[in-house]
Amino acid sequence: MQPREKSKKIPFKIILFVHDEVVVECLKEKGPAIAKLIEKIGLECSKKYLDHLTVPAEAHVSTQWEK
């Protein structure tokens, strides 16, 4: 599978990594669903790489990047 074909299956685009934050872009109407997906992915990753610790992820939906 070509990288471009694979990326079409991901419903968001990663824009920026800032310290412990990931900024993504998606269609406005998909924002709440993508936020839940990001939280789920973050939790699964914490379980995989921090087996002694579970770190919940918190996602926020916004129309612009905020501090």
N, C-alpha and C positions, 0 to 999 in steps of 0.2 A: 504494500500500500504506500502510495506517495504521501509525503508530509502534508501537502495541501488537501488531499482527500481525507486524511485522518482528521485534520483540524476542522473540517466541516461537521464532524460528529460531535464536537465540543460546543455547547450552546453559549459560550462566552469567550472573550479574548482577554488574556492576561496583559495588563498594561504596565504594571509597576510593582516591584517589591521594595518595601520600606521597612527595615528592621524586622519586626514580627508581623508585618501587614502585607496583604496581597490586594492590589487594586485590580479589579476586572471590569470589563465593559460588556454589556449585553443589551438586548432589546428591553425597553422600559417595562413592558407588560410581563416580561419574564423575570424581572428583578427579585421579587419575593421567593420564587422557586429556586433561582440560582443562589440566593443567599442561603437557603436551607441546604442546597447541595454543597456549597463551600464549607458550611459548618460540619456536615457529615464527613467530607473528605478530610478536613482538619482533625476531627476526632479520630478517624481511622488511622491517620498518619501518626498521631500521638501514641496510639496504642501499639503501633508497629515499631516505632523507633524509640519510644520511651516506655518500655515494658513495665517499669516500676512505677509509672506515673501516668495518669490520664489528664490531658489538658484540653478542656473544651474550647472550641473556636466560637467567636462571636462575629456574626456578619451584620453589616448595616447597608441599607439601600439608600443611595443618594444620587442626585443628578450631577454632582460635582465632587471632586476629591476634597475631603475635609481632614483637618488635623484632629 
